[in-house]
Amino acid sequence: MSGQAVLPIDAPHQLRMANFVVGSNRELCDALVSFPKGFSGLWLCGEDVCGKTHLLQASCLAAAQAGHLQAYLDVAALGPERFALRANELLVRIREALDFSITVAVDHVAGLRNEPAAEEVLMGLYNTLHDSDGAVHRRLLVAHRQTAGQLVFGLADLNSRLRALAHHQLHPLTDEEKCEVLRRRADDRGYHLTDAVVEYWLRRGPRGIDQLLADLERLDQATLQHKRLLTVPLLKSVLGY
């Protein structure tokens, strides 16, 4: 059974540890690429669009590359009912593969609150991973804007277990780090962002990283459509800044 058997990650821009701009998050990134034997659990918190989803998916990809099983479950995309279905299927796989290392990542976990069936299956995932053979690596990663202590589930035992996970607060990106994110995304698409373009862009346009990445997609399409390099005049004409 391969690491990709649980959940293949398929995205236009593959989220990897190598293309994450670490900034002040070195301790967390080091922890995510370490695979000690036994159970480990990490709770990632921080403002929206600070890199939580990137790190969850990148950790699953790193686990797959190490030959481990992995599963990324996004509650926001699945909804609580489909999450419970997928997670129950995953529990069966885990119990059938006791000698395999596995990483399970649960994104936007707040969507499971006050959903008894979904809370129960998350509890089941935690218990199964926690109680597995200590000779293999078993990891549970969970992400939400707030800490586990600020998020109250209906299942009291689930609250206590999630609050016991190692908590890591992601630090927001500086403007310099946002520039690096844009450059890396452009490099992945096969073109170079010049200093002149990036400096003009950050000086004139919105500086939220979510808007910057959305604008980068528009610029990417414009370079393909017009078969032109990305210049300041092209940026002005596409984004209107």
N, C-alpha and C positions, 0 to 999 in steps of 0.2 A: 504494500500500500504506500503510495508516494505522498509527499507533503501536499501536492496539488489536488489530491483526491477529495479533500474535504471542501475546499473552496479556492478555485483558481482566481487570481486577481487579474482582471482584464480592464485596463483603462488606457485612454489615449496617452496620458502622461503617467507612466508607472511610478508610483511613490516608493522610493528606495531610501535607505539610510544614507547612501552616498550623495543624494541630491537634496537632503534636508539641510537647511542652513542652521547650524547648531546654536550659534550665538551664546547665550548664557545657560544653555540647557545641556552642557557637556555631561554632567553626572547622570542625568536621565538617559541620554543616548548611549553612554557606556553600559548602563545597566541593561538596556534593551538588546544589545548585541552579545551579552553574556548568557550562557546557557548552563548554569550550575545544575547538578542533579538534585532531585527532589522538587517540592512545590515552591513556587514564588508567585506573588500577586502584586500588581502595581495599579494604582489609581492615578490617572492623568487628569489634571484639572487646569483651567485657564480660560481666558476670554475666547469668544467665538473667533474662528479663523486664526488661531495661534499655532496650529500644527499638530493638534491632537490626532485628527484622522490620518494625517500623513504618517505619524509615528506608529499608529496601530497597524496600518496596512504595510508599512515598511518592515515592521517587526514580524508580521506574518510571512512576508516574502523572504526575509532573512532565515526564518525557521524552515521554510520550504527548501531553501538552498542548502541548509544544513542537513537535509534528509528527514526533517521532522514533519509530523502532521500539523496542519494549521487551519484555523477558521476565523474569518472576519465576519461578524454579525452586526449589521447597522440597524439599530432599532428604528431610527427615523425613516429608513427606506422600507423596512419589512413590516413595521407595525407589530404590536404585541402578539397577535394571534399567529402570524407567520414566523415571528421570532420563536415562539414556543414550539412550533412544528419543527423548524430547522434545528433548534437546540436539542429537542428530543431525539431527532435523527443522529445528531452529533454524539449524544450520550451513548447511543447504541454502538457507534463506531469506536468510541473511546474504550468501552468495556470489551470490545472485540480485539483491541490492539493494546493490551496492557504493557507490552514491552516496547512501545513506541513513545518517543518524546512528542509533546504537543504544545502548541501555543493557541489559546482561544482569546480573541479580542472582541469586546462588546462596546460598541460606540453608541453615543447618545442614550445612555442607560436610563435616563429619567423617564423615557417613554414607557417603561415597564411599571411605573408606580401605580398602585391600586388596580393592578391586573393580576389577580391571584394565580392564575395558571402560569402566566409568564414569570412571576416572581418565584413560584415553586420550581420551575425548570432552571432558572438561574441559580437558585440555591442548590439544585441537583448538580449542575455543572461545577459549582465551587466545591461541593463535597467530594465529587468523583475525582476531580483533579487533585484536591488536597490529600485524599486518602490513597492515592495511587502509589505504586512501587517506587521507593526512593532511589532506585538505581537508574531511573530515567528522568528527564527534565519535563516538568509539567508547569505551565504558566497561564495565569489568567490576567488579562489586561482589560481595564475598564476606563472609559472616558466620559467626563461630564464637565460643564463649566465650573461647578462648585465642588467642594470636597464631599466625601461620603457623609460626614457629620452634618452637612447642611441639606442632605437629601434624605427624606424619610420614606421608607417603603412600608407597606402594610404588614409584611412578614418580619417580626421582630428579630428572629435569628439571622435573617439576611442582612439587616442593618448592622448587627454586631460583626458579622464576617467581613462585609465590605469595608467597614471602618477600620478593620485590622490590616487591610492592605497597605503596603508602602505608598505613601502619597508623594506626588511630584507636581509642583506648580510650574507650568510652562511660562516662561518670560516672554512678553511681547517683543516683536522685532523692532529694532531701531531702523531709521531711514536707510542707513548703510546696508543693513541686513536685508531689507526689502529690495534694494538694488541688486543684491547678490541672488536673491530668489528669482528675480526677473531674468537676470543673465543666465542662470542655470536652466531655466525653462526654455529660453530662446536657444541655448546651446543644444538642448535635447531635440529641438526642432530643426537644427541644422543651420542656424544663422546667428550672427553676432550683434549684440546691442552695444553701440558705441557709447562712450562717456557723454557725448553731447546729447544724444537721444535720452539717456536715462536722467541726466541732470535736468533737462528741460521738462521731462515728464513729471518728475517728482516735485519740481518747483511750481508747475502750473495746474496739475490735475489733482484729483482726490488721492489721499495717501493711504487709505485703508487697503490692506493686502488683498482682500476679497475683490474689491473693485479693480485694483491693479491687475490681478490675474484675469479677470473678466475682460478688461481692456486689452490685455496681451493676446487673448484669443481673437479679438476683432482685428488687431494689427497683423496677427499671423495670417488670417484669411486675406487681408488686404495685400500683403506681400505676395501671396500666391496668385491672387486674382490679377494684380497689376504687373506681376513679374518684376518687382522692384525691391531694392534693398530698403530696409527700414531706416528712414531719415526723419529729421525733424519736420520738414514740410509734409511728408506722408503722414506722420503722427498727427499733425495739426488737422489735416484734411479728414482723417478717419475719426478722431476723437473730439475735434472741435475745441481744443484747448489753445 
